[in-house]
Amino acid sequence: MIGSLALTSLRRRPLRTFLTALGIAVAVGSTVIFLSLGEGMRRAFAQELRGLGPDLQVSFGPFDGTVFTAVPELPIRYVGTLEAEAERFGITSVTPILLYVRGSLATSTAFVFYGVPADMDPRSLYADFELIAGRSLDPTVPDALEAVIGEQAARRAGMTVGDALRLNPRASFEIVGVASATGGLLDNAILVPLPALQDAIGTTDRVSFLALDLRVPEQASRTAAQIAAAYPELGVQTRGDISSIFERGMQITDVVRLGISGIALIVGAIAVANTMLMSVFERTREFGVVRAVGARPRFLFGLVLIEALLLSLVGAAAGIVLGQVGAHVVNVLAFEVVGVEVAAVTPRLVAFAVAVAAAMGLLAGLLPAARAARIPIAVAVARE
């Protein structure tokens, strides 16, 4: 009975109910979109890390996110140093890799170049590497100005085999192959011969990091500790360590997203509280009549509280739909730019959004409900 009365009351004021529910929907929808980015990026990172082949990655200094974007600092001489210690550390191969990011305001001309030895098997870095057009780098010409472009990068830039890709005024690479790999990392990268990229950017004696394959991959953590002890100036990371770096970064962004979502939810709660207070003020005489015919204060308290809860749940339902639409739009844009979907609306996220909306409605309805329960009968009935 009390639920039907609450629903009838909300229907009597359709415009106010709609506007308040819309405010809640925007707040909940924003929360769903922000939090779905965390869910989606965790999936994307996990997928990317599964596709990385090296058992260890070695950098100069601590291995963190700057390794992938900063100026290369690892002296190339460490390739020979670690190859000489291969038997001691159980190393089967040492692959120098040079990363160069060519930024641009237009996504179609922004590229990530991977300088690798021309005779390297790409599957040692990308387990699911697949050449879908053209050929691989020519191992007989280690400094050739040629490139294998990722499928997504090629589609985004409108390039194919035979086209020229200009890096800077000093170097232009001919695309000799198009490749793909599940996840999007290689799909958005460009593989070029290491010496050619070094000459192009003027860094002939340094690389970004070294990729190491081990005889016994299960001993990666122990080998990493041994190399770090022998060469304290180096940063050595296993695939698990790299995953923890990404997870730490995701936790930081989670806090930021929760903070922004919290602000939106507070605004939604204020809207609910304002609507219910106005409703109580306008229905003072109605509540007085209800009390006069025998209703107890707790009945009015529950009635107003249920109205606030229903209002929040209706807004939450609309917000979830809005959030799913927003997440889909984000994924479409992200797939066009980086080839991966970065937002995921999971059942856990939906349940969390509904729970938060319900709690928001209950908290926002407490004050109006308490005010309705305390209205004196005589004052209420006498009010025009």
PyMOL commands that set and color helices and strands:
alter all, ss='L'
color gray80, all
select helices_A, chain A and resi 2-11+14-51+65-68+77-84+86-89+107-109+122-124+151-157+186-188+194-201+217-230+239-282+284-292+297-338+347-373+377-382
alter helices_A, ss='H'
color red, helices_A
select strands_A, chain A and resi 56-60+74-75+91-102+111-116+130-134+146-150+164-168+171-180+189-193+206-207+209-214+234-238
alter strands_A, ss='S'
color yellow, strands_A
deselect
rebuild
show_as cartoon
